[in-house]
Amino acid sequence: MGGVKINTNAEVLTAEDQVIPGLYAAGEVTGGVHGANRLGGNAIADCMTFGRNAGTNAAKYALA
């Protein structure tokens, strides 16, 4: 259960809730924005939403 913790921008957070620059995650590698629960089979919307957020924000980071 669980996984890496992310924020609403799909940025991976440390144990101290600090953003790890340039590291984005979505889908089953994450425990969602709370970091405590794995994504269930009905969480396709979560995967798609955070997958898009992760991709968009990673592209912005790479171009900065």
N, C-alpha and C positions, 0 to 999 in steps of 0.2 A: 504494500500500500504506500501511496505517496510518491514522491519524486522531488525534483528540484522545485524550489519556490520561485514563482515569477510575479511580476507586477502587471498592471493593466496594459503596459507597453510590450509585454512578453519578454522583458529583460530578466535574466536570472539574478537572484538575490543571494547574498551570503547569509550565514547563520545570524548575522547582526542586521539583516534587512538592508544591506548596502548593495547597490547595483554593481554588477561585474561588467565593466565597460566592454562592449562588443560581443557579449554572449547573450543570445536569445534562444528561447525554447518554446515548444508548443507540443500538444498531443500527449501521448502516453508517457513521455519522459518527464512530464511535469505532474505535480500534484495539484494543478490548477493554481489560481491566484492565492490560495491558502496554503499550498504545499503539503497538505495532509491526506488528501484522498486521491486515489488513482481515478482515471477517467473510466466511466462505465461504457457499455456498448451503446447507450443512448446519448452519449456526449458528442455526437458528430458536430453539432453546432459550435460547441466549445473548441473542438479541434480546428474547425475551419476559421472561426473568428480569430483565435490566437495564432494560428498558422499564418494568416494574412498579416496580422499585426507584427509577428516576428519577422516575416519576409520584408515587409515595408520598412520597418525600423532598422533591420540589418543593412538594407540597401542604402538608406540614408546615412548610416554610420560609416559604411564603406566609402561613400562619396564625400564625406566631410573631411 
